[in-house]
Amino acid sequence: MVQISKSPLSKSDEIALFIQLTRLFSKKSDTEMQGILSDLLGYEEKLMLAKRFAIVVLLWKKQSIYSIAKIVHVSTSTVARIHQNYHMDAYMNIIEALDKRNPSIMAILKSIDDVLHLGGILPHYGETHRSEMYKRDMEAKKKRRAIN
């Protein structure tokens, strides 16, 4: 659990601080953002944010709670909590960005997809038993076997 100082900021100071933080993150290159995140966050904090983002993306892709827990290596209760928040519109900014399919979000989705598929956790799109491509490939293999 994150510890916050017992002496809170005033609401106006808190808002001003969040505005400055938003300005710090806006319109930065990937390298600059990695540097800023490394300056502000420890390894565990960066990993926690990355896993939370991956969970939201996988929920958006309609994955089950159990498969997400296995893929991201978190407990099902963690995924269930984020799932509940997801359905209460807690991640609307992320969902809107995913729905727009802008290039930076699509690059992130491709990275997540590569991690999941290169690790052998999930088949690539089109390689499930229900896909037409998979069925065509299986038919072609059967024909090659029949010829040999």
Order of alpha helices (4+ residues) and beta strands (2+ residues): alpha-alpha-alpha-alpha-alpha-alpha-alpha-alpha
